[in-house]
Amino acid sequence: MRITRDDLAAASDGLISGQQADALWVALQGRNTNRARFDAPNVAYYFGALIVIGAMGWFMTKAWEQFGGFELFLIAVAYAAAFVLAGRTLWDRHGLRVPGGLLFTVAVAMTPLAVYGLERATGIWPQSDPGIYRDFHEWVRGGWFLMEVGTVVAGMIALRLRRFPFLTAPIAFALWYMSMDLAPLLYGNAGYYREWVSVWFGMGILLSTYLVDLRNRSLEDFAFWGYLFGLLAFWGGLSAMDSDSEVAKLIYCLINVGLVAVSLLIHQRSFLVFGALGIFGYLGHLAYRVFEDSLIFPFALSALGILVIYLGVLYQKHRQALDLSVQAHLPHFLRDLIPPRVRR
């Protein structure tokens, strides 16, 4: 719940004096100094970090291939060391956790280039030579696998040293890439297996992220990026499967309905977005394939949409009471399965 200074003054009317309300507001602002917010400084911090990550990753030019593998490794290590030192200075000496944590995240993002440089220098690849570094973000190939493993390990070490939620982003991003590159590493070019590897790998990411979410006792969300990229792997693999069976398509729709339900239980919008996209895709299949000659289908679908809006309005009005009621009537073992940040 977000409150403004006016909200605080209105809520405390008659309970505390205006001077006390002002002092409380100042204290609350000081407490939230190091939390990520959507304001100009934080936008600048994140935007700058993404520019650096992009410059040494997505936007790396082919000209960099004129460096030898060992030189690329040294450049990546030098960048990472500089970012770690700068991040430590901001975090420890100046108490600026957000820009400091972002610099640690940028340092972790240098890992793929460092591992690539070592592999290029030694000629050791988990599969065949996958190509130039720029192709890492363009092509699915088993040769990238060690770069992704290295990024996950570096991210876990950094997260252990600095409890900063955005450090989970490069970890989850590398795991998403790994879900795609693992299939050609294991099965070669067998396209059928790629979707299943992505689905099962995505389920593993989602389960691991949920366990992290369940153990997290802080107010910060360490699960968002894991859920997002886990869903990209799971939902992406599931949606890429092609089946002529209407039963399979219905099961796909029900899985997406389940994602929407999960979003309500753990308060993660990413599940709602992917679930809604899947349901919308299934409804499109019904409209263009199954009921393409039906006059009633659009009316029935419109009625369903209106019903969903009505239920949403009811839920919005009674959300807090419903959430408390559901949690109160759940058995203890089920209540313990809800992440602490939701139970608060």
N, C-alpha and C positions, 0 to 999 in steps of 0.2 A: 504494500500500500504506500502510495506517495502522498505527502502532505506539503502544503505551502505554509508560509508564515501567516497568511490570513486564516487558513484552516486551524492552525494552532491557537491563534487568538480567539477564534470563534468557539473552539472546543473547550478552551480553558476559561471561558467567560464566567466570572463569579467564583472560580476555584482558586486562581492565582492572580496576582496583580499584573499589570501591563509590563512592569519592570522585570518581574520574574519570568514572564513569557518571553521577553526579549533575551534574557540571560539563558533560558532553556534553548531557544532557537540558535544562539551562538554556539552553545555547547554541542548541539546536534550537528551543526555544520562542521565543527572541528572534528567530530567523530567520523564524518563521511568524507573527509578530505581525500583519503586514499582509495575510495571506492570508484570504480569506473562509472562515469556518468556521460550523458550525451550533452556535453558542453564544448565550447571552443577549444580549451586546452586539451581535453581528452580526444577530441576528433583529430587535432593536430598530432598528438602522440601516436594514435593508431594509424593514421594515414601515412605519417612518416615511416613508421615501422613496415607497413605494407609496401611502400615504395622501395625500401632497401631490400626486403625479401624478394620482391619482383625483379629488381635489378640483378640480383645474384641468383635468380632462378628462372622464372617464366620469360624474362626479357633478356636473358643472356644471349649475346650475339655469337655467330659462328667464328668471328675473329678470335675469340678466346681459345679456340682449338690450336692456335699457333704456339701456345704455351705447352710445355711438356706436362705429363701427368704429375710429376713431383712438384713442379712449380704451381700447378693448380691446387695441390694439396696444401702447400705452404701459404698461398694466398688465402684460402678458406680458413686455415688455422689462425693466421694473423688477424683476419677480420673477426673471427669468433672471440679471440683473446681480447681484442680491443673493445668489443661490445660487452664482454663479461666485466672487464675492469670498469668501464663507464657505468654499467648497470649497478655494480657494487657500490660505486661512489654515490649515485643518486639514491639508491635504496638505503644504504647503511648510514651515510653521513648527512644526507639532506632529507631523509624520510619520505622521498618521492617514490612510492611503490609502483605506481602505474607506469611512468616512463622507464624506471629501473627494470621492472618486470618485462616490459616490452623489449628492452635491449637484450635481456637474457633469452627471450623468444627468438629474436633475430640471430643471436649466436647459435641457437639450436638449428635454425634454418640453414646455416652454413654447412651442416653435416653432410647432406647429399653430395655437395661439390667436393668436400674433403675425401669422402669415400670413393667417389668417381675418380679423383686424381690418383689415389693409391692404386685403384684397379687399372687405370690407364697406364700407370708407370710399371706395374708388375705384369700386366697382361692376364691377370687372374679374374675371371668372371664366373658367376654361378651358372651361366649358360653361355651362349655365344656372345661376341662383342655386340652390344645393343645399339651402338652408334654414338653420335656426338651428344654432349651433355644437354643441349637444347631439346633433343628428342625425348628427354626424360618426361617432359610434361605433354608430349604429343602422342607417343606410341606406347602400346601395351606390350611389354617384352620382359621375359624372365630375367634378363641380364641386369635389370635395375634392382633386383630383390635385396641385395646387400646394402644398397644405399638407403632403402626404406627401413631395414632392420637397424642400421646405424642411427637413423634419425629417431626412431622410437626409443632406443637405448639412451641417446643423448638427452632426449626430452624427459625421460623418466628420472635421470640423474638430476637435471636442472629442477624438475618439479619437487624432487626430494629436498633440494637445497633451498628453494624459494617457492613458497606456497602462493603461486600466482595463477589464477584460473586460465588465462590465455595461453599459458604454456601447454595446455592440453590440445590446443589447435594444431601445432605441427605434428604432435603424436597421432592424433586422429586422422589428419590429412595423409600422413605416411601409411597408416593402416589401411586407409581407403585405397591408395595406390597399390598397396600390397595385395589387397583382395583381388585386384585386376591382374597383377603380374604373377601371382602364384599359379594360376591356371596354366599359362603357357610353360611355366617352369616344370610343372608336374605332368602335364598332358600334351605338351607341344601345341599344335594348331587345332586340337579338337574343340571346336566351338561349342558343342553341346555341354561340355563340362564347365565352361567359363561361367555360365549363369548360375549353376549349382554351387561352384566354389565361391562366387560372390555372395550368394544367399547365405550359405553356412558361415562364411567368414564374417559377414555383416551381423548375423545373429550372435556370433561370438563377441564382436565389438559391443553390441548392444547389451549383452549380458554382463560383460566386464564393466561397462560404464554404469550400469544399474547397481552393481555391487559397490562401486566407488561412491555413487550417489547415496546409497544406503548407509555407508560408513561416514559420510561427510556430516560433521556436526556444526560447521560454520554457516554463516549466512551467504557466503559466496557460492556461486554455481560452478562447480568443477566438472559437471556432466554434460553441459550443452554441446560442446564440440564433438564429444564421443558419440552422443546420440545422433547428431546431425550426420556425421560421416558414416556411422554405422547404418543409419537409414539409407544413405546414398548407396552403400554396398548391398544391403538386404533388399530394399525396395527396387533398386535399379536392376539387380539380377532377376528378381521376381517378375518385374514388368517386361524384361527383355525376352522372357520365355514365350514361345509361340505355340499355341495349342488350338486345335479345332474343337476341343471338347467344351461344351457349354457348362458342364459340371465344374471343370477346372477353372473356367472364367468366373463362375459363381463363387468358388472357393477363394479366388483372388480378391473378389469384391468383399467377401466376409473378413478376410485378413485385413483389408484396409479399414473396414468398419472397426475391427479390433484395435487398429492403430489410433483411430479417433478416440475410442474408449480409454486407451492407455494414456492419451494426452490429458484427459480429464483427471485421471488418478495421480499422475506424477507431475502435472502442471508443466509440460514441455510442449510448446507450440509446434515444434518441428514434426512431431507425430501427427498432429492435426493437419498440417500442410500436406505431408506425403499421403496420409490416409484420404484426405479430400480429393487429391489429384487422382488417386487410384479409383475411388468411387466414381468420380466424374468420367474417367476413361471407360469404366464398365458401362455406365449409363449411355455413353456415346456409342459403344458397341451394340447395346440393345436398340438404340434409335436407328442406327444405320444398317444393322444386319438382321436382328431378330424381329423387330416391330417396324420395319421400314415402310410397310403398307398399312399401318394401323392409324386410325383416326383418334382413338381413345388415348393412346400412349402419351402424347404431349399434355393432355388434360390431367391424366393421372400423375404424371411427373410434376406438373405445376402444383397439384394438390399436396404432393409429398414435400415439395420445397416450402410451401406455406406452412405446413405442419412443423417442419424443422425450425423455421423462423419463430413460430409461436412457442415451441419448446425452449428455444434459446432465450426468448424474452422471459419466460417463467423461471428458467435457471438463473438468469441475471438478477431477477428480483429476489430470489430466495437462495442465492449461491452459498452464502456463509452458513445459513441455517442447514441447508442440505448437506454441505460438506461435513459440518459438525455432527449431524444426525447419522450420516453414513459411517463416519469414523467411530462414533459412540456405539453403534450396533455391530461393528465388525468384531469377530473373535480376536483375541490378543495376538495370536500368531499371524493373522492377516494384517492387523494394524501395524505390526512391526515390519511388514513388507513395504510400507509406504515410506518414502524418503523423509528424514527428519525435517528438511526445509519446508515440506508440504504440510506436515503435522503441526508446525508452529502456529 
